Amino acid sequence: MKGDVGLIRKVLNKRYRLHKERRILPILNELEKNQYLTCEEIENLQKTKLSNILKIAVDNVPYYDYLKKESAEIFSDGISSKQMLDKFPVLTKKIIIDNYKSLINPRCQNKVIKNYSGGSTGKPVKLLQDSVMRDYGLAATIRSDRWAGWEFGSSVFKFWGASRDQSAHLKEKAKRFLFNEYVFDAFGWDKDTIKTIYKLMKKEKPEIIIAYASALYFYVDTVKQMGLKPNHVPKGIITSADMLYDWQRKEIEEYFNCKVFNRYGCRELGLISCECKEHNGMHISSDRIYLEVVDDNNQPVPDGCAGRILITDLTNTAMPIIRYEIGDIGTISKQRTCKCGRGLPKLESIQGRITDYIVSSDGKYVSGTALTTVVPQLNNVQQIQIIQKEKGKVLTKVVKGANYSKQDELNIETVLKKYLGIDMIIEIEYVSSLLNEKSGKYRFVVNEMC
Ligand SMILES: [Zn+2]
């Protein structure tokens, strides 16, 4: 009987979802086909969409008005996607806030909604999005959910975060029933809540778990500490929203005896890339976005090299989002093909926030992690912090150790220049402690340029 109820619910859920998402099913079909095109075919498709959205921006959006005089050149025959984009400025969150009205396309005929960026690194940014962008975003998410084994009708546990995503209680209950989907607020868990989730896991047997990487890791770590043995093997686990470290992945996969499909995206633009069953990089949704990895001069870096990620949305005509500075450092994979057969290019990795990087004097992004190797080379230094406020210069805050001398100061300069370039200006300030007063956390590297 219990099995029958489960089956009926699954069938109802599938029908309900298919009905609710009927508008996007043709787009989903389109995207499902796109993923198996060759790299060249995807590049051509992307170029057509890119050229179209850039034209809409130049012809209608006041912010890009000044590019009208160059229009013939920007959209000339034979120009590459990179060359086209090179004519456009990078769009930072600050630029969007300061120029909000002039970035809107007044002639957009589609239904428009407001969306906001996550606020973890400052003031949330308001963006306008049209129905086409939303539909493509949803379809791309469903496409990659399927890579992890999700299907219309699948039961899902979500370990989610922002309270903004949580609906009212009753609505939540209805959603649970209709979508066979439990959403757990991943903030402020205590042991009793974790136990309740653990018991529900056994009862409901979710086919898919979608989670903030850190929240799921916290769950696994806590149940293990409580001595609670694994009680369910899902079909697939999707992690997103924050960095998934290798050690977290290992522990989650071992506990659930199930592979993790890591994903990268953001609230304001939706899904950007997702792992396939090969778990060797994340396929970029290149049929709905154009992803660039650039250096300090906004020039593309070679595949396999780290740089800042810029995103151009290929579908949003309400407020074209062109070369949007997402705030992360990443690397495009050199590998052009994937064993899974998909032609979508891959992001090899996301290496973290720009704020954790120092830009060297020749424009390379040097990670805080790489710079930690500096520390053993310094003598008589108790603690050190490297802060960058402008290009070509860093402020090094130092807590002196016993026996610190002028020689040690010269050594700091020499060692840092090895990593950050010979032309880097190294300023040194002596402090008594290095705690960040607000959070109480110590950050080794702080980039305040962005
Ligand atoms: Zn693949």
Residues whose N, C-alpha, C, O or C-beta is under 5 A from the ligand:
A	BS01	ZN	C276 E278 C338 C340 R342
